[in-house]
Amino acid sequence: MTKKLDPSYRPEFAVLNGEVVPFGEAKISIMAPGLTFAATVFEGMRAYWNPDHEQLYVLHLQDHLERLEFSMRVIELESPPSIQEFTAQVIAGLRANNLREDCYVRVQTYVDDWGEMIATSPVGSSVICRARPRVDAFATGKHFAVSSWRRNADDASPPRIKATANYLNSRLAGLEAKRIGAYGGIILNRDGTVSEGPGGCLFIVRDGCLITPPVTAGILESITRRTLLHLADDMDLVAVERDVGRTELYLAEECFYCGTGQEIVPILSVDGKTLGNGEPGPLTRHLQSAYDNIVRCRDEAYKDWLTPVYD
């Protein structure tokens, strides 16, 4: 059975503006534009424990920090920490908490102190590392529903920026899904085609072919999505990026939801309509197995995707 995270759990230490501090002392101004005007961008990444190696591996650390760098540039943060500085801070945060289990790392930057809506400095940053076991849904699969909320557009609040402001849209879709008894929502874009979920991308399987909406469908350019497309190519699977209509979801033989936090969650039904035989499909299980071997450094071919934490 999957280990569950105690909701009262807090890490012992955090990294605030480059310094390791007790978690309870990691604070920002209540008038910081990062809070009052959502001038905050962030990255979430996972680290995986391999007990045989006695090592913790951060997955795609550099890719996540490069995406963060893009987000910081677009919202015009002035002189934020570099990729090299954040790399050192992530390792320091994991080591300070002596994490030797699967965990989640959140790196965020924001306009701190007190300022106007368009303030670009001073820039604050934090790194929070906490234990986070795999969700039960990875094994069991879950039921999803198409949301009544539409994805925010690239010319309004661009989804490819990983900004806290964009997660209001995700929150509304997630709350709606919860009210109707679904595990997650599927958000359509302004054109009425499938975009993504509140915290992950969508793949369907038809005639043995993997299909996922393109990056122009109003999605965050997901690192997990890119990883799975890479794996599909290595496995000689057919994978296509194209628009997916709402009713095409109902025709899928398999469907899954993917992202850093959720990893790969099989979708058993959409809008109450059973997909396939109502169980996680064989292609989904095949990708899950390959993914798990990679993230725990059990597949040497992909070790360059991993950053070891301990000497």
N, C-alpha and C positions, 0 to 999 in steps of 0.2 A: 504494500500500500504506500502511496506517495506521502512523504512527510509533509505536514502542514505547518505553516508559519504562524507563530503566536502573534496575534494582532498587537499585543502590548510590547513586543520586542523593539528595542532601540539599540543601535550600535553604541559602543563605548566612545568611539572617537569619530570626528569628521575632519575634513580639510577645509578651512575657511581662509580665502585669500592667500593660499599657498602654505598655510601653517596648520599642522595637526593640533587640534584642540579637543577638549572633552565635548561630546555631542551637545550637551545642554548649554554650552557656551557659544555655539555656532549660531549667531543671530545677525539680522540685518535691521535697518531702520524701518519703522512702520510707515514712513513716508517715502521709501525708496521707489522710484519710478518703475523698477522691476516688479514691484507689488501693486502700486496704485494705477499704473498704466500698462501693465503686462509687458514691460520691456525686458523680457527674459527669454533666452533660448537654452536648450539643454540637449543632452544625449543620455540615453539609457543603454547600458551594455551588461552582458552577463559574463560571469566567470564560473568555471566548472572545476570541481575537485576530482582528481584521479587518485584514489587511495593506493593503487599499485605503484604509482610514481611518487606518491606523497607530494603532489604538486597541484597548485591552483593555476588554471589557464584562463586568461581573458581572451574572449573571442572577438576578433576584428577590431582591436583597440584603435589602431591607426585609422581605419576606415571611419569609425565613429567620430574620431576627433577631427578628421578632415571634413566630415559633414557639419560638425559643430562650427568649424572655422568658416564654412560657407554661410551658415545661419548668422553668425556674429557679423560677418561682412555685410550681409543684406540689411540687417537692422542697424548697422553703422555704430557698433560699439567701439569706443575709442581706446586703443592700446590694451586689448584683452590679453590674457596669458597665451603663450604659444602652444603649439602641439607638443613640443618637447617638455614644456613646463607641466602641462596637463598629464602627460604620460607619467612623469615622475610622481605627480600628486595622486594619481590613481593607484600606483604601486604602493606609495606610502600609506594611503588610506586602508588598503587591504591588509598590509602588514601590521599596521597599528592595531587593527581589530583582530589580528591573528585568525583570519577567516580560513577555515579548512573544511568547507562545505560549499555547495552551490550557492552563488550569491548574485546580487544585482548591484550595479554601480550607476549612480546618477551624477553626471557632471553638468553644472549649470552656470551660466554667466548672466549678469543683469546689471542694469544701471542702479547704483546704490545711493545711499545718503538721502538727499532731498533735491528734487528737481522738477522741471516742467515735463510735459508729455514727450517733447522731442529732445530731451537731454540725452547726450551720448556718453557722458562720464559723470562721476567716477565709476569705474567698472568693478564690480565685486564678483567673486566666484566661490563655488563650493563643490566638494566631492563627498558624496554620501555612499558608503559601502555597507550593505546589510545582507544577512543571510536571506535567501529566497529559494525555497525548493520548487521543483517543477510542479505546475498546476495539474490537478487530477484529470482535467479535460484532455491532456495529452494522451492519456491511456483510454479514456472512456468515450471521447467525442461529446459534442454538445449540439443543442438545437438553436438555430439562429432565425432572425426575422428581418425583413427589409424595413428600414426606418422611414418614417414620414419626413425626417429632416434631410435636407440636401447638403452635399459637401460644399464647403466654402470654395469659391473660385480663385484661380491663380491671380486674377486681376483685382481681387478684393483682400483676401488674407491668405497668401500663397501656402498651400499645404506642404510644398517641398521644403519650407522653412520649418524646422522642428522648434516651434515657439509655443510657449504656454498659452498664448492667446488663441491658438488654433484648437486647443483641447476643450474649449467651451462647446464647439460643435460636436466633438466626440462625446463629451459628458452628456449632452442632451440626448444623443442617440443611445448612449449606454443606459441612461435612466429610463428611457422609453422601453428598451428591450427588457429591462428588469421588471418593469410594471406589468408587462404582458407575459412574463414567465420564460423569456428566452435568455440564453446565456450571453448572446451578443447581437449587435445590430449590423446590418449591411447597408451602407450609405450609398445612395445614387448621386451622380453629379447633375449639373444643370441640364445636361443633354438627356437625362433619364437612363443612362447606362451605369453599370456598377463601377463604383470608385473603390472604396475600401471599407474596413470596419473601424470602430472607435480607436483601436490600438494595433491594427495589423492589416495586412493585405490578404487578398482572396485568390485562390486557385480553384479551378474546376477541372475535371477530367471528363472528356468526351471521346469515345472511340479510341481510348488508350492515349489520347493526346492531352498534355498539360496546357491549360489556357489561363492566362492572367491578364487583367486590364493593363493597358500601357501607362507609362509615367505621365502621359498627357491627360489621363482620366481624372486628375485631381487627387493624386496620391502623394504621400510622402515617399521619396525615392528610397524604399526600404532596403536595408542591408541584408536582412534575412531573405527577402524576395530575390535579391540578386544572387545570394548564396545558393538558393534552391535552383535557380535557372542555370547556374554554373554546374551544379551537381547533375541536373538533368542532362546537360550536354555531355558530361563525362560518362554518364550511364547509357548514352545513346538513346535517350528518351526524346520523343518529339515534344517540343515546348514552343508555344506561340504567345506573343503579346498582341492582344487585339481587344476591341470593345466587346463587352459581355452585357447582353440585355437582361432585364429582371427575370423574364420567363425562361431564359436559357438556364438560369440557376436550377430550375425545376427539372430540367432534362439531364442534369449532370449525373454521371455514374458515381463520381466521388467529388468531394469538395473539402477544402481545408482552409484554415485561417492561420496566418503566420506573422510572427514579429518577434522581437528580442525577448519580451516578457513572456509571451504565450508560447513561443517556439513554433510548434506545428500542432494545431488543434483540429481534429477531424470534425467536419460539420455533417450531422446525421440527417437534418431536415432544415428546410427553409420555408417559413410561413406555414408551418404545419404539414408541408408536403415532404414525404420521405424521399431521401436521395439513395439510389441504388437499393441495397437490401436493408438499409437502416443501420448498418454497422460501419466502422472505419474500413475504408477500402484497401486493397492490396498495394496499390501504388503509393498511397499515403503512408502505409506502414513501412514500405520499402524506404521511402525518403526519411521517415522518422529514425529508422535504424541507422541509416548512413549518417544522418546528422548527429546522432548521439555519439557514434564512434569518432566523428571528426572533432566535436567540441571537447571531448575528454582525451584527446591526443592518442587515440587508439588506431588512427589511420595516418601513417607517416606521410602519405602523399599531400596532406593538407596541414602539416604542422606549422607552415609559415603563416597561417591564419591565426595562430595562437601566440600569446605573450605570457611566458611563465612569470609567476609572482615571486616565488621564493628561490633563494640562492641554492 
